[in-house]
Amino acid sequence: MKESAAASTAERRIAAITRDATAGVYDAYRKEVGSMIVRSLDEVTGTERDVQGEGWRSQRLLLRRDGLGFSLHNTTVAAGAEMELEYRNHFEACYVMAGEAELTDLASGKRHALAPGMVYALDQHDRHQLRVITEMQLVCVFNPALTGAETHDDTGSFPASD
């Protein structure tokens, strides 16, 4: 009988989490229940984990407060976008799910054509330019993990995580 009541309570909490997309709800539930993290894009859409800038959108599935040491993002970049970036405080790896772009290492001038199934990793805080040909969908990982609301500064970087 107790297991049934506990399961029912857990089901109600899961339903409440699904309905309530405010900051910290997922994290509070995880700490309380101690379960693995299972989260969908639908749960992130329209919350503080859904961050947008000029020509890009980052749906941040995993953040620093999730306690994994990295953050995981579903990122969409619009066709025609040209972004000059340099993550001075983070390492980034991106897996191209859809779309095409040209990635230029601004230190060397070397250019790389990006297409679905490719990965690029910025392991030296590389200053780079991304010129998007067709809308891109990327899965991006940042280390250290982002806290959630970061957007690019004037140098194309995110601020250091505290």
URVEN-V158498 format. One record per backbone hydrogen bond with DSSP energy under -0.5 kcal/mol. CO is the residue of the C=O (numbers start at 1). NH is the residue of the N-H. E is the energy in kcal/mol with one decimal. If there is no record, write none. Layout:
CO_NH_E ; CO_NH_E
This chain:
1_5_-2.1 ; 2_6_-2.7 ; 3_7_-2.9 ; 4_8_-2.5 ; 5_9_-2.4 ; 6_10_-2.7 ; 7_11_-2.8 ; 8_12_-2.2 ; 9_13_-2.3 ; 10_14_-2.6 ; 11_15_-2.3 ; 12_16_-2.3 ; 13_17_-2.4 ; 14_18_-2.3 ; 15_19_-1.9 ; 16_20_-2.8 ; 19_21_-0.9 ; 22_25_-1.5 ; 24_28_-2.5 ; 25_29_-2.1 ; 26_30_-2.4 ; 27_31_-2.3 ; 28_32_-2.2 ; 29_33_-3.0 ; 30_34_-3.2 ; 36_38_-0.6 ; 40_44_-1.0 ; 41_44_-0.6 ; 41_45_-2.4 ; 44_47_-2.2 ; 47_50_-1.9 ; 49_51_-0.8 ; 49_60_-3.1 ; 51_58_-3.6 ; 53_55_-0.7 ; 53_56_-1.4 ; 55_78_-2.7 ; 56_53_-2.4 ; 57_59_-0.5 ; 57_76_-2.7 ; 58_51_-2.7 ; 58_60_-0.8 ; 59_61_-1.1 ; 59_74_-2.7 ; 62_72_-1.2 ; 63_66_-2.0 ; 64_67_-2.3 ; 71_142_-2.1 ; 72_61_-1.3 ; 72_62_-1.8 ; 73_75_-0.7 ; 73_140_-2.5 ; 74_59_-3.2 ; 75_138_-3.3 ; 76_57_-2.2 ; 77_136_-2.5 ; 78_81_-1.9 ; 81_132_-2.8 ; 83_85_-0.6 ; 83_130_-2.8 ; 85_128_-3.0 ; 86_88_-1.6 ; 91_143_-2.1 ; 92_122_-3.5 ; 93_141_-2.7 ; 94_96_-0.5 ; 94_120_-2.2 ; 95_97_-0.7 ; 95_139_-2.3 ; 96_117_-2.8 ; 98_137_-2.1 ; 100_133_-2.4 ; 100_134_-1.6 ; 101_114_-3.3 ; 102_131_-2.7 ; 103_112_-2.6 ; 104_106_-0.8 ; 104_129_-2.1 ; 105_109_-3.0 ; 110_105_-2.7 ; 112_103_-3.0 ; 114_101_-1.6 ; 115_118_-1.5 ; 118_96_-3.2 ; 120_94_-2.9 ; 121_123_-1.1 ; 122_92_-1.0 ; 122_125_-0.6 ; 127_106_-2.0 ; 127_107_-0.6 ; 128_85_-3.0 ; 129_104_-2.6 ; 129_131_-0.5 ; 130_83_-2.5 ; 130_132_-0.6 ; 131_102_-2.5 ; 132_80_-2.3 ; 134_100_-0.8 ; 136_77_-2.0 ; 137_97_-2.9 ; 137_98_-1.6 ; 138_75_-3.0 ; 138_140_-0.6 ; 139_95_-2.5 ; 140_73_-2.9 ; 141_93_-1.9 ; 142_71_-2.2 ; 143_91_-3.3 ; 146_64_-2.8 ; 153_156_-1.8 ; 156_86_-1.5 ; 157_153_-2.7
